[in-house]
Amino acid sequence: MTLDKDALGELRKAGSALEGQYQTRTEARRRRWLLGAGATVVALAAWLVLGRSQPLEVDAVSAVTPPDTASIAVLSASGYVVARRLATVSAEVTGRVVEVDFEEGATVDAGQVLARLDDAAARAARELARRQRDAARLELREVEVRLAESVRERDRLRRLQADKLVSISALDAAEAEAEALAARLESAHGAVAVAESVLAVRDQDLDDLVVRAPFAGVVISKDAQPGEMVSPISAGGGFTRTGIATLVDMASREIEVDVNEAYINRVRDGQRAEAVLDAYPDWRIAAKVIAIVPTADRQKATVRVRIGIEALDPRILPDMGVKVRFFGPGDGPGGAQAVAAVPAGAVVERDGTTWVWRLVDGRAKRTAVTVQPEAEGLRGIVEGLAVGDVVLVDVPEEIEDGTRVRARTAG
């Protein structure tokens, strides 16, 4: 069979055209893939570069003029009103109460009679002692009379014996009598002294049955009634009272608070304070620190602080709950004054160093500072900042020196 050369040529031309079209399509796909991959790489690089260079948004404020730290509180604590002089008054002897001369809330003076105990037996004993003293005095008087007569008789016999009118033996007897009566007189004086001492004891026994106020104050508790037995010691089970009244010296009222030992360095003797009673939350009472008790409670990790009330008021009652605010001394470390103040959240304290993050030309700059204790949310800056410097507040952990920062809020 004879091949048609013209038809074969046409087929070859058609195959070449198809091969050219295939190669063209392959090259187009390759170029599109390369362009897509390049765009992806460029986009990723742009994201890495531009994303990382975006500023970190952080709150920022300006350092302000420090407030008067003598008028802001550096510490708050809770405690109670106490009375330094408070006593449960009792009788010095055991006895039955026959009279009570006070009521709760009564104001009494030092030495004022509060109650009396049954004194029938004590009065009888005193009367016996008085009679014994009187008898001793009569006996003394008798001896004095007899001694005087004996002395006169002796002197007369001495004169007569000098004239040889009486015997020596008669004179000796008179002198012996006088000496014996002198000894009896001395004994009689002693008996009188003893009788008077016994009478004084009986008087004291009577006085012990009268209960008096040991100091001026206010009676806050009436603990016994007429007819009850009282004793200075516990006796008779639960039927014998050990006290008659509880007395408080209202002039001795003060405040006691327990301060956490971690903050006791903020308290000092004489420091100004302000007390607010739970019963009168709108009433502020001027006070000052009297003393810091030099011991800590290991169970509660606290130190007791005594606080004096500058102007006592009848509304301030013992055992009332109270909150106390201690005011700052106005000085920084070493007595230096603060030159600026920033929020407490702007100060970073770590590993014994203290710093703030300043905002300088849009970047964070770590700046070492010397600070005062926190007072009402502020930290006084003694050194390292000036009023008007912008500082970052509550910065995130990843911030570094030189990090670009955009202030969310400006002070």
The 8 nearest C-alpha neighbors of each residue, nearest first, counted from 0:
[[1, 2, 3, 4, 7, 6, 5, 8],
 [0, 2, 3, 4, 7, 6, 5, 8],
 [3, 1, 4, 0, 7, 6, 5, 8],
 [2, 4, 6, 5, 7, 1, 8, 0],
 [5, 3, 7, 6, 2, 8, 9, 1],
 [4, 6, 8, 7, 3, 9, 2, 10],
 [7, 5, 9, 8, 3, 4, 10, 2],
 [8, 6, 4, 10, 9, 5, 11, 3],
 [7, 9, 11, 5, 6, 10, 4, 12],
 [8, 10, 6, 12, 7, 11, 13, 5],
 [11, 9, 13, 7, 12, 8, 14, 6],
 [10, 12, 8, 14, 9, 13, 15, 7],
 [11, 13, 9, 15, 10, 14, 16, 8],
 [12, 14, 10, 16, 11, 15, 9, 17],
 [15, 13, 17, 11, 16, 12, 18, 10],
 [14, 16, 18, 12, 17, 13, 19, 11],
 [15, 17, 13, 19, 14, 18, 20, 12],
 [18, 16, 14, 20, 19, 15, 21, 13],
 [19, 17, 15, 21, 20, 16, 14, 22],
 [20, 18, 16, 22, 17, 21, 23, 15],
 [19, 21, 23, 17, 18, 22, 16, 24],
 [22, 20, 18, 24, 23, 19, 25, 17],
 [21, 23, 25, 19, 24, 20, 26, 18],
 [22, 24, 20, 26, 21, 25, 19, 27],
 [23, 25, 27, 21, 22, 26, 20, 28],
 [26, 24, 22, 28, 27, 23, 29, 21],
 [25, 27, 29, 23, 28, 24, 30, 22],
 [26, 28, 24, 30, 25, 29, 31, 23],
 [27, 29, 31, 25, 26, 30, 32, 24],
 [30, 28, 26, 32, 27, 31, 25, 33],
 [29, 31, 27, 33, 28, 32, 34, 26],
 [30, 32, 28, 34, 29, 33, 35, 27],
 [33, 31, 35, 29, 34, 30, 36, 28],
 [32, 34, 36, 30, 35, 31, 37, 29],
 [33, 35, 31, 37, 32, 36, 30, 38],
 [36, 34, 32, 38, 37, 33, 31, 39],
 [37, 35, 39, 33, 38, 34, 32, 40],
 [36, 38, 34, 40, 39, 35, 33, 41],
 [37, 39, 41, 35, 36, 40, 42, 34],
 [38, 40, 42, 36, 37, 41, 43, 35],
 [41, 39, 43, 37, 42, 38, 44, 36],
 [40, 42, 38, 44, 39, 43, 45, 37],
 [41, 43, 45, 39, 40, 44, 38, 46],
 [44, 42, 46, 40, 45, 41, 39, 47],
 [43, 45, 47, 41, 46, 42, 40, 48],
 [44, 46, 42, 48, 43, 47, 49, 41],
 [47, 45, 43, 50, 49, 44, 48, 42],
 [48, 46, 44, 50, 45, 49, 51, 43],
 [49, 47, 45, 46, 51, 50, 44, 52],
 [48, 50, 52, 46, 51, 45, 47, 53],
 [51, 49, 46, 47, 52, 53, 48, 45],
 [50, 52, 49, 53, 48, 47, 46, 54],
 [51, 53, 49, 50, 54, 48, 403, 47],
 [52, 54, 50, 51, 49, 55, 403, 404],
 [55, 53, 404, 403, 405, 56, 52, 402],
 [56, 54, 404, 405, 403, 57, 53, 402],
 [55, 57, 405, 404, 406, 407, 54, 58],
 [58, 56, 406, 407, 55, 59, 405, 394],
 [57, 59, 407, 408, 406, 392, 391, 60],
 [58, 60, 391, 409, 390, 406, 392, 408],
 [61, 59, 410, 409, 389, 390, 391, 62],
 [60, 62, 389, 410, 387, 388, 390, 63],
 [61, 63, 386, 387, 341, 388, 340, 339],
 [64, 62, 386, 340, 339, 65, 61, 387],
 [63, 65, 339, 386, 340, 66, 338, 62],
 [66, 64, 340, 339, 63, 379, 337, 338],
 [67, 65, 68, 64, 340, 71, 70, 379],
 [66, 68, 69, 70, 65, 329, 71, 327],
 [69, 67, 329, 327, 71, 70, 66, 328],
 [68, 70, 327, 329, 67, 328, 326, 71],
 [71, 69, 68, 67, 326, 72, 327, 66],
 [72, 70, 68, 326, 69, 327, 374, 73],
 [71, 73, 326, 325, 74, 374, 324, 327],
 [72, 74, 374, 327, 326, 325, 373, 71],
 [75, 73, 325, 72, 324, 76, 265, 326],
 [74, 76, 324, 323, 325, 77, 322, 73],
 [77, 75, 323, 322, 258, 256, 324, 74],
 [78, 76, 322, 256, 321, 323, 257, 75],
 [79, 77, 256, 321, 255, 320, 322, 257],
 [80, 78, 320, 318, 321, 319, 255, 254],
 [79, 81, 254, 318, 317, 319, 253, 255],
 [82, 80, 317, 253, 252, 318, 254, 79],
 [81, 83, 252, 251, 84, 85, 317, 253],
 [82, 84, 251, 85, 252, 81, 253, 248],
 [85, 83, 248, 82, 251, 247, 86, 249],
 [84, 86, 247, 246, 82, 83, 248, 87],
 [87, 85, 246, 245, 88, 247, 84, 244],
 [86, 88, 245, 244, 242, 246, 89, 85],
 [87, 89, 244, 242, 243, 86, 245, 246],
 [90, 88, 242, 243, 231, 241, 87, 91],
 [89, 91, 92, 210, 231, 230, 208, 207],
 [90, 92, 231, 207, 89, 93, 230, 208],
 [93, 91, 90, 230, 231, 94, 207, 208],
 [92, 94, 230, 229, 231, 90, 91, 228],
 [93, 95, 228, 229, 116, 92, 117, 96],
 [96, 94, 228, 116, 117, 227, 226, 229],
 [95, 97, 116, 225, 226, 227, 98, 115],
 [96, 98, 225, 116, 117, 115, 226, 95],
 [97, 99, 115, 114, 225, 96, 100, 116],
 [100, 98, 114, 101, 113, 225, 115, 224],
 [99, 101, 113, 114, 98, 112, 102, 115],
 [102, 100, 99, 113, 105, 103, 114, 218],
 [101, 103, 105, 104, 221, 218, 100, 220],
 [104, 102, 219, 218, 105, 220, 221, 101],
 [103, 105, 218, 219, 217, 102, 106, 220],
 [104, 106, 218, 103, 217, 102, 107, 101],
 [107, 105, 217, 216, 218, 104, 108, 215],
 [106, 108, 215, 216, 217, 105, 111, 109],
 [109, 107, 215, 111, 110, 214, 216, 212],
 [108, 110, 214, 215, 212, 213, 111, 107],
 [111, 109, 212, 211, 213, 108, 112, 214],
 [110, 112, 211, 212, 108, 109, 113, 107],
 [113, 111, 211, 210, 114, 110, 212, 209],
 [112, 114, 100, 211, 210, 101, 99, 111],
 [115, 113, 99, 210, 98, 100, 112, 209],
 [116, 114, 209, 98, 208, 97, 210, 96],
 [115, 117, 96, 208, 97, 95, 94, 118],
 [116, 118, 95, 97, 119, 96, 94, 115],
 [119, 117, 121, 120, 122, 116, 205, 208],
 [120, 118, 122, 121, 117, 123, 124, 205],
 [121, 119, 123, 122, 118, 124, 117, 125],
 [120, 122, 118, 124, 123, 119, 205, 125],
 [121, 123, 125, 119, 124, 120, 118, 126],
 [124, 122, 126, 120, 125, 121, 127, 119],
 [125, 123, 121, 127, 122, 126, 128, 120],
 [124, 126, 201, 122, 128, 123, 127, 129],
 [125, 127, 129, 123, 128, 124, 122, 130],
 [128, 126, 124, 130, 125, 129, 131, 123],
 [129, 127, 198, 125, 131, 126, 130, 197],
 [130, 128, 126, 132, 127, 131, 198, 125],
 [131, 129, 133, 127, 132, 128, 134, 126],
 [132, 130, 128, 134, 129, 133, 135, 194],
 [131, 133, 194, 135, 129, 130, 134, 195],
 [132, 134, 130, 136, 135, 131, 129, 137],
 [135, 133, 131, 137, 136, 132, 130, 138],
 [136, 134, 191, 132, 138, 133, 137, 190],
 [135, 137, 139, 133, 134, 138, 191, 140],
 [138, 136, 140, 134, 139, 135, 141, 133],
 [137, 139, 141, 135, 140, 136, 134, 142],
 [140, 138, 187, 136, 142, 137, 141, 135],
 [139, 141, 137, 143, 138, 142, 136, 144],
 [142, 140, 138, 144, 143, 139, 137, 145],
 [143, 141, 145, 139, 144, 140, 184, 146],
 [142, 144, 140, 146, 141, 145, 147, 139],
 [145, 143, 147, 141, 146, 142, 148, 140],
 [144, 146, 148, 142, 147, 143, 149, 141],
 [147, 145, 149, 143, 180, 148, 144, 142],
 [146, 148, 150, 144, 145, 149, 143, 151],
 [147, 149, 145, 151, 146, 150, 152, 144],
 [150, 148, 146, 152, 177, 147, 151, 145],
 [149, 151, 153, 147, 152, 148, 177, 146],
 [152, 150, 154, 148, 149, 153, 155, 147],
 [153, 151, 149, 155, 150, 154, 156, 148],
 [154, 152, 173, 150, 156, 155, 151, 174],
 [153, 155, 157, 151, 152, 156, 150, 158],
 [156, 154, 152, 158, 157, 153, 151, 159],
 [157, 155, 159, 153, 158, 154, 170, 160],
 [158, 156, 154, 160, 155, 159, 161, 153],
 [157, 159, 161, 155, 156, 160, 154, 162],
 [160, 158, 156, 164, 162, 161, 157, 165],
 [159, 161, 163, 165, 157, 162, 164, 158],
 [160, 162, 158, 159, 163, 157, 164, 156],
 [163, 161, 159, 160, 164, 158, 165, 157],
 [164, 162, 160, 161, 165, 159, 166, 167],
 [163, 165, 159, 162, 160, 166, 161, 156],
 [166, 164, 160, 163, 159, 167, 169, 156],
 [165, 167, 168, 169, 160, 170, 164, 163],
 [166, 168, 170, 169, 171, 165, 160, 172],
 [167, 169, 171, 166, 170, 172, 165, 173],
 [170, 168, 172, 171, 167, 166, 173, 165],
 [171, 169, 167, 173, 168, 172, 156, 174],
 [170, 172, 168, 174, 169, 173, 167, 175],
 [171, 173, 175, 169, 170, 174, 176, 168],
 [174, 172, 153, 176, 170, 175, 171, 177],
 [175, 173, 177, 171, 176, 172, 153, 170],
 [176, 174, 178, 172, 177, 173, 179, 171],
 [175, 177, 173, 179, 174, 178, 172, 180],
 [176, 178, 149, 174, 180, 175, 179, 150],
 [179, 177, 181, 175, 180, 176, 174, 182],
 [180, 178, 182, 176, 181, 177, 175, 183],
 [179, 181, 183, 146, 177, 182, 178, 184],
 [180, 182, 184, 178, 179, 183, 177, 146],
 [183, 181, 179, 185, 184, 180, 186, 178],
 [184, 182, 180, 186, 185, 181, 187, 179],
 [183, 185, 187, 181, 182, 186, 142, 180],
 [184, 186, 188, 182, 187, 183, 181, 189],
 [187, 185, 183, 189, 188, 184, 190, 182],
 [188, 186, 139, 190, 184, 189, 185, 183],
 [187, 189, 185, 191, 186, 190, 184, 192],
 [190, 188, 186, 192, 187, 191, 193, 185],
 [191, 189, 187, 193, 192, 188, 135, 194],
 [190, 192, 194, 135, 188, 189, 193, 136],
 [193, 191, 189, 195, 190, 194, 196, 188],
 [194, 192, 196, 190, 195, 191, 197, 189],
 [193, 195, 132, 191, 197, 196, 192, 190],
 [194, 196, 198, 192, 197, 193, 132, 191],
 [197, 195, 199, 193, 198, 194, 192, 200],
 [196, 198, 200, 194, 199, 195, 128, 193],
 [197, 199, 195, 128, 201, 196, 200, 129],
 [200, 198, 202, 196, 201, 197, 195, 203],
 [201, 199, 203, 197, 202, 198, 204, 196],
 [202, 200, 125, 204, 198, 203, 199, 197],
 [203, 201, 199, 205, 200, 204, 198, 206],
 [202, 204, 206, 200, 205, 201, 207, 199],
 [205, 203, 201, 207, 202, 206, 200, 121],
 [204, 206, 202, 203, 208, 207, 121, 201],
 [205, 207, 203, 208, 209, 204, 202, 210],
 [208, 206, 204, 209, 205, 91, 203, 92],
 [207, 209, 116, 206, 205, 115, 210, 118],
 [208, 210, 115, 207, 206, 114, 116, 211],
 [211, 209, 114, 113, 90, 112, 115, 208],
 [212, 210, 112, 110, 111, 113, 213, 209],
 [211, 213, 110, 109, 111, 214, 113, 112],
 [214, 212, 109, 110, 211, 215, 88, 111],
 [215, 213, 109, 212, 216, 108, 110, 248],
 [216, 214, 108, 109, 107, 248, 212, 213],
 [215, 217, 248, 247, 107, 106, 249, 246],
 [216, 218, 106, 247, 105, 246, 104, 219],
 [219, 217, 246, 104, 103, 105, 220, 245],
 [220, 218, 103, 104, 245, 246, 217, 247],
 [219, 221, 245, 244, 103, 218, 222, 246],
 [222, 220, 244, 103, 223, 243, 102, 245],
 [221, 223, 243, 244, 220, 242, 224, 245],
 [224, 222, 243, 221, 227, 240, 225, 242],
 [223, 225, 227, 226, 99, 96, 222, 98],
 [226, 224, 96, 97, 98, 227, 99, 223],
 [225, 227, 96, 97, 95, 224, 228, 98],
 [228, 226, 96, 95, 225, 224, 229, 223],
 [227, 229, 95, 239, 94, 240, 96, 226],
 [230, 228, 240, 239, 241, 93, 94, 95],
 [229, 231, 93, 241, 232, 92, 240, 90],
 [232, 230, 241, 91, 90, 89, 92, 93],
 [233, 231, 230, 241, 234, 93, 229, 240],
 [232, 234, 241, 230, 231, 239, 235, 236],
 [235, 233, 236, 239, 232, 230, 237, 238],
 [234, 236, 239, 238, 237, 233, 240, 228],
 [237, 235, 234, 238, 239, 233, 240, 232],
 [236, 238, 239, 235, 240, 234, 233, 241],
 [237, 239, 236, 235, 240, 228, 227, 234],
 [240, 238, 228, 229, 235, 237, 234, 241],
 [239, 241, 229, 242, 228, 230, 238, 223],
 [240, 242, 230, 231, 229, 233, 232, 89],
 [243, 241, 89, 88, 240, 244, 87, 222],
 [242, 244, 222, 223, 89, 88, 221, 241],
 [245, 243, 221, 222, 88, 220, 87, 242],
 [246, 244, 87, 220, 86, 219, 218, 88],
 [245, 247, 218, 86, 217, 85, 219, 216],
 [248, 246, 85, 216, 217, 249, 84, 218],
 [247, 249, 216, 84, 250, 251, 85, 215],
 [250, 248, 251, 252, 247, 216, 82, 217],
 [249, 251, 248, 252, 311, 216, 82, 84],
 [252, 250, 83, 82, 249, 248, 84, 253],
 [253, 251, 82, 81, 249, 250, 83, 80],
 [252, 254, 307, 81, 80, 308, 306, 82],
 [255, 253, 80, 306, 79, 81, 305, 307],
 [254, 256, 305, 78, 79, 304, 306, 80],
 [257, 255, 78, 304, 77, 303, 258, 76],
 [256, 258, 303, 302, 301, 304, 78, 259],
 [259, 257, 301, 302, 260, 76, 263, 303],
 [258, 260, 301, 261, 262, 300, 302, 263],
 [259, 261, 301, 263, 262, 300, 302, 258],
 [260, 262, 259, 263, 264, 301, 258, 300],
 [263, 261, 264, 260, 259, 265, 258, 74],
 [262, 264, 260, 265, 266, 261, 258, 259],
 [265, 263, 262, 266, 261, 267, 260, 372],
 [264, 266, 263, 262, 267, 73, 74, 327],
 [267, 265, 263, 264, 270, 268, 325, 262],
 [266, 268, 270, 269, 265, 288, 291, 264],
 [269, 267, 288, 270, 290, 289, 291, 266],
 [268, 270, 288, 287, 289, 267, 271, 290],
 [271, 269, 288, 287, 268, 267, 272, 266],
 [270, 272, 287, 326, 286, 325, 269, 288],
 [273, 271, 325, 286, 287, 324, 326, 270],
 [272, 274, 285, 324, 286, 284, 323, 283],
 [275, 273, 323, 284, 322, 283, 324, 321],
 [274, 276, 283, 322, 321, 280, 282, 284],
 [275, 277, 321, 279, 278, 280, 320, 322],
 [276, 278, 321, 279, 280, 320, 275, 322],
 [277, 279, 276, 280, 320, 319, 321, 275],
 [280, 278, 276, 282, 277, 281, 275, 283],
 [281, 279, 277, 282, 275, 276, 278, 283],
 [282, 280, 279, 283, 275, 276, 278, 277],
 [281, 283, 279, 280, 275, 284, 276, 274],
 [284, 282, 275, 274, 273, 281, 285, 280],
 [285, 283, 274, 273, 275, 286, 282, 308],
 [284, 286, 273, 309, 272, 308, 274, 283],
 [287, 285, 308, 272, 309, 273, 307, 271],
 [288, 286, 271, 272, 270, 307, 306, 269],
 [287, 289, 306, 269, 270, 268, 290, 307],
 [290, 288, 306, 305, 307, 268, 269, 287],
 [289, 291, 305, 268, 288, 304, 292, 306],
 [290, 292, 304, 293, 305, 303, 268, 289],
 [291, 293, 303, 294, 304, 290, 302, 305],
 [294, 292, 291, 295, 302, 303, 290, 304],
 [293, 295, 292, 302, 296, 303, 291, 301],
 [296, 294, 302, 301, 297, 300, 293, 303],
 [295, 297, 300, 301, 298, 299, 302, 294],
 [296, 298, 300, 299, 295, 301, 302, 294],
 [297, 299, 296, 300, 301, 295, 302, 259],
 [298, 300, 301, 296, 297, 259, 295, 302],
 [301, 299, 297, 296, 298, 260, 259, 295],
 [302, 300, 259, 260, 258, 296, 299, 257],
 [301, 303, 295, 258, 257, 260, 296, 259],
 [304, 302, 257, 292, 256, 258, 291, 301],
 [303, 305, 291, 256, 255, 292, 290, 257],
 [306, 304, 255, 290, 289, 254, 288, 291],
 [305, 307, 288, 254, 289, 287, 253, 255],
 [306, 308, 253, 287, 286, 289, 288, 309],
 [309, 307, 286, 310, 253, 311, 285, 306],
 [308, 310, 286, 285, 307, 311, 287, 284],
 [311, 309, 308, 312, 285, 284, 286, 307],
 [312, 310, 308, 309, 313, 315, 250, 252],
 [311, 313, 314, 315, 310, 316, 308, 249],
 [314, 312, 315, 311, 316, 249, 310, 250],
 [315, 313, 312, 316, 311, 279, 278, 276],
 [314, 316, 313, 312, 317, 311, 319, 80],
 [315, 317, 319, 314, 318, 80, 313, 252],
 [318, 316, 81, 80, 319, 82, 315, 252],
 [317, 319, 80, 79, 81, 320, 316, 82],
 [320, 318, 80, 79, 317, 316, 321, 276],
 [321, 319, 79, 277, 78, 276, 318, 80],
 [322, 320, 276, 78, 79, 277, 275, 77],
 [321, 323, 77, 275, 274, 76, 78, 276],
 [322, 324, 274, 76, 273, 75, 77, 275],
 [325, 323, 75, 273, 272, 72, 74, 326],
 [326, 324, 272, 74, 72, 73, 75, 271],
 [327, 325, 72, 71, 73, 272, 69, 271],
 [326, 328, 69, 68, 73, 329, 72, 71],
 [327, 329, 69, 330, 68, 326, 270, 331],
 [330, 328, 68, 69, 327, 67, 331, 336],
 [331, 329, 334, 336, 328, 335, 332, 337],
 [330, 332, 335, 334, 371, 336, 333, 337],
 [333, 331, 334, 335, 330, 371, 370, 381],
 [332, 334, 335, 331, 330, 336, 381, 371],
 [333, 335, 330, 331, 332, 336, 329, 328],
 [336, 334, 331, 330, 333, 332, 337, 381],
 [335, 337, 330, 331, 381, 338, 334, 329],
 [336, 338, 381, 380, 379, 339, 331, 65],
 [339, 337, 381, 380, 336, 65, 385, 64],
 [340, 338, 65, 64, 380, 386, 63, 337],
 [339, 341, 379, 65, 63, 380, 62, 378],
 [340, 342, 62, 378, 377, 343, 63, 345],
 [343, 341, 377, 344, 345, 376, 378, 340],
 [342, 344, 377, 378, 345, 376, 346, 341],
 [345, 343, 342, 393, 392, 346, 347, 341],
 [344, 346, 392, 343, 342, 391, 355, 393],
 [347, 345, 355, 344, 343, 354, 348, 353],
 [346, 348, 354, 353, 355, 349, 345, 344],
 [349, 347, 353, 352, 346, 354, 351, 350],
 [348, 350, 352, 351, 347, 353, 354, 346],
 [351, 349, 352, 348, 353, 347, 354, 367],
 [350, 352, 349, 348, 353, 347, 354, 367],
 [353, 351, 349, 350, 348, 354, 367, 347],
 [352, 354, 348, 347, 367, 368, 349, 351],
 [355, 353, 367, 368, 366, 347, 346, 365],
 [354, 356, 346, 366, 365, 345, 347, 357],
 [357, 355, 365, 364, 391, 390, 363, 366],
 [356, 358, 390, 364, 363, 389, 391, 359],
 [357, 359, 363, 389, 362, 390, 361, 364],
 [358, 360, 362, 361, 357, 363, 364, 389],
 [361, 359, 362, 358, 363, 403, 404, 364],
 [360, 362, 359, 404, 403, 358, 405, 363],
 [361, 363, 403, 404, 401, 402, 359, 360],
 [364, 362, 358, 401, 402, 357, 400, 356],
 [363, 365, 357, 400, 356, 401, 366, 358],
 [366, 364, 356, 400, 355, 357, 354, 363],
 [365, 367, 354, 355, 356, 364, 368, 357],
 [368, 366, 354, 353, 383, 355, 365, 369],
 [369, 367, 383, 354, 382, 353, 370, 366],
 [370, 368, 382, 381, 380, 383, 353, 371],
 [371, 369, 380, 379, 381, 368, 378, 372],
 [370, 372, 379, 331, 378, 380, 373, 332],
 [373, 371, 378, 374, 370, 73, 379, 265],
 [372, 374, 378, 377, 376, 73, 371, 375],
 [375, 373, 73, 377, 376, 72, 71, 372],
 [374, 376, 377, 72, 373, 71, 73, 378],
 [375, 377, 343, 374, 342, 373, 378, 344],
 [378, 376, 342, 343, 374, 373, 341, 375],
 [379, 377, 373, 343, 340, 341, 371, 342],
 [378, 380, 340, 371, 337, 370, 339, 65],
 [381, 379, 370, 339, 337, 340, 382, 369],
 [380, 382, 337, 369, 370, 338, 336, 379],
 [381, 383, 369, 368, 380, 384, 338, 370],
 [382, 384, 368, 367, 369, 366, 381, 380],
 [385, 383, 382, 388, 380, 339, 386, 368],
 [386, 384, 339, 388, 387, 338, 62, 383],
 [385, 387, 62, 63, 339, 388, 64, 384],
 [388, 386, 62, 61, 385, 389, 63, 64],
 [387, 389, 62, 61, 386, 385, 390, 384],
 [390, 388, 61, 60, 358, 357, 62, 387],
 [391, 389, 357, 59, 60, 356, 358, 61],
 [390, 392, 59, 356, 58, 345, 357, 394],
 [391, 393, 345, 58, 344, 394, 59, 390],
 [394, 392, 344, 345, 395, 391, 58, 57],
 [393, 395, 392, 391, 57, 396, 398, 345],
 [396, 394, 397, 398, 393, 57, 392, 55],
 [395, 397, 398, 394, 399, 393, 347, 57],
 [398, 396, 395, 399, 394, 402, 55, 400],
 [399, 397, 396, 395, 402, 400, 394, 363],
 [400, 398, 402, 401, 397, 363, 364, 365],
 [399, 401, 364, 363, 402, 365, 398, 362],
 [402, 400, 363, 362, 364, 399, 403, 365],
 [401, 403, 362, 363, 399, 400, 404, 398],
 [404, 402, 362, 54, 361, 55, 401, 363],
 [405, 403, 55, 54, 362, 361, 56, 402],
 [404, 406, 56, 54, 55, 407, 57, 361],
 [407, 405, 57, 58, 59, 408, 56, 409],
 [406, 408, 58, 57, 56, 405, 409, 59],
 [409, 407, 58, 406, 59, 410, 60, 57],
 [408, 410, 60, 59, 406, 407, 61, 58],
 [60, 409, 61, 59, 408, 389, 62, 387]]
